[in-house]
């Protein structure tokens, strides 16, 4: 597990850039944290660092947003806060075949209907900043954290 204190938005953007620089070929990130903890901010920083241009919307109301990545493939950003049960994910028309990156906010609401996490990122507010814990859940996630630590 890696842990960081992110004192300001610039530190969140820097972590997003570091995650982008070390991104494996395919990855699933589960983002954990209360409302306002910074899940969408970190996702936005990561997507921006992967070359996504234009508006990056929080999927709070749309539930899913997809973005083409500069390196090829898609990023799928889900916010499952409004999902009542995992069965509702069927109606979103998700096709993970082209997805290089999954960013899933509130993953516990889609339990059993989502790809398993390679990396779990837990965020919580701490003073004026955020505490961020990164926990690998697969060999891919472990290698990603190792690359992040050495980079």
C-alpha positions, 0 to 999 in steps of 0.5 A: 500500500502506498499512502500520500497526503495531497495538500492542494489541487496541484498535488492531486493533479501531480498524482494523476500525472504519475498514475498516467505515466505508469499506466499498465496496458489495461487497468481497473481502478476502484475509487473509494471515499465520501462525497467531496473526497476528491474521487472525480478530481483525481479521475479528471487529473488522470484522464487529462494526463492521458491526453483527454482534451475537451470537457471531462464531465463527472458521471454523477448524473450520466452514470458513465462517460467514455473517453478516447485515449491518445495512446489508443483504447478508451477510458470508462469513467463510472459513478455508481452513487445513484445505482440501486443494485448491481443488476442496473449496470446491464442497462448502461450498455457497457462494453469493456472490450476497448477499455484500457482504463476503468475508473469506478466511483462507488464500486461497492454498488456494482459489486459482482457486475464490474471487472475486479480492481487492479488498484483501489484508491481511497481518498478522505479529506484531511484538514484542507487537503486529502489523504490518499491510499493506493492498495493493489488487488492484482499482480498488475496493480502491484506492478503499477504501484512498484512503477509509481514508487520508483518513478 
